Amino acid sequence: MKIAAIQASQTWQIRHDVMWPDQPFEFVQLKEDDLGEHFGVFTDGQLVSIVSCFFSADEMQFRKLATLEQFQGQGIASELLHYILKLAKEKGVKKIWCNARTNKKNFYEKFGMTDTYKTFEKNGQEFTIMEILF
C-alpha cells in the first residue's frame, strides 16, 4: 500500500463509483478541485482509495473520502485519513472538518472527530458536519 499525491481527475472515477453511481459522471467533478490537494492509496499499482483536501487560513476541509467496494474493510481509508490528519497538523491547521454521511459518522469519531449536529441533505443523502479543533 502506497499513499501519494494525485491529480483531481484521478479521483473522479472512484468518487462516482463509490459515492454517487446514480448521478451523471460530471456530478463528482467539483469546481474547486483545482484548488485542492488530492491523495490516493495504491495497492499493487491500482488506485483504490482517494480523498481531496482544501486548505483555507488555518482550516482544512477534506472531501470525497472513498474506497473501492472490494477494498473496503481493510483499513485503507483509515490509513489515508491518518495521513491527511498528520499533514494538516504539520501545516499548523487549527480545524479539520468534513461533511460526513450520517451513517458513516462513527467511522470519523474513531479519529477524534466530533459531530457538530449541523446536518443537511443532498440528493437524498443526509450529512452531518464533523470536526476536530486543535
N, C-alpha and C positions, 0 to 999 in steps of 0.2 A: 504494500500500500504506500502510495506516494501522494503528498499534497503539494500542489503547485498553483501558481497564478495562471489564469486562463483568460481568454477573450470573452467578452459578454456574449458574443454569438455562439460560443461553445456551451453556454448554459441553456439555451433556448429549447433544445430537444428534450432534455431531462425535465425542465420546468413543465413543458407541455405534456409529456408522457405521464408524469407523476402527479402533478398538481391540477392541471386543467385540461384533461384529454378531450372533454366535450366542447371546448371552446376553439375558435379558429387559432391557427398557429401564431398569428400576429398578436393575439391576446397576451402572450407571455413575454413579448418584447417591450421592455419599459423605455419610455423616452429618456429616463435618467440613466440608462445603462452605461452610456459613455462617461458618466461622472463617477462610476463606481469602481471598486476593486473586486475582482471575481476570482474565486478559488475552486479548485476541483480536486477530487480524490481519484487517483488512477489505481486500478487493480489489474495487474498483468497487461499494462498499457491501455486498458479500457477506462474511459471516463465513466464513473459510476455514481458520483455524488457531487453536488455543486452548492455554492452559496454566493451571494452578492452582498458587498459591504459598501455603505455610503457614509462618508465622514463629513461632519459639519461642526465647526468650532470644536467643542470638547465632547461631542457625541458621536456614536456610531450606531447606525441602524443596519441590521442585516436583514436580508430579504431572500425569499425563494430558496430556502434550505430544502434540498430534495435529494433523495437517493433512489436509484432504480429499484423497482419492487423486488427483483430477485436477489438484491444485495442488502435489503433491509434486515434489521435484527442482528447484524453482525458487528455493531459498534462503529460503523464507518461515519455516520453523521455525527456521532459523539466526538470522534477524533477531530473531525472538521470544525465542530463548534469549539472544542478546546483550543484549536489552532487560532481561530479568529478572535476568541476572547483574549488569548495571550497577546496577539498582535495589537488589539485595541489598548490593552494595558501598557504595552511598550510605547504606544503613541501618546500616552497620557490622557486617554479618554476618561471622562468622569461619569458618563452614562452610556450604557449599551441597551438597545431596545429592539423589539421586533413586534410585528403583528402576527400572533400565533393563532392557528386554528384552535378553537376552544377544546376540541377533542385531543389536541396534542400538548396542552399546557403542562401536563405532568412531566413530559419529557424536558421541557425548559426549566422547570422547578429543580430538577436534579443538578442543574448547573448554577444554582443560586439566584435564578431569575424569579421575580415576584410578579404576581398578577396585579395590574392596576385597576382591574374591573371596569376599564373603559372598553366597551365592546361595540362592534359594528358588524354589519352583514355585507357580503359582496358575492354576487352571483350564487346565492343560495347557501353560502358557507358563512358560519359565524366565527368571528375573530375576537380576540382579546389582546390588549397591549401588555406585553411582558417587558420587564426592565431589570437592570442591575445598576445601582448607583455606587460610585466609589468615592 
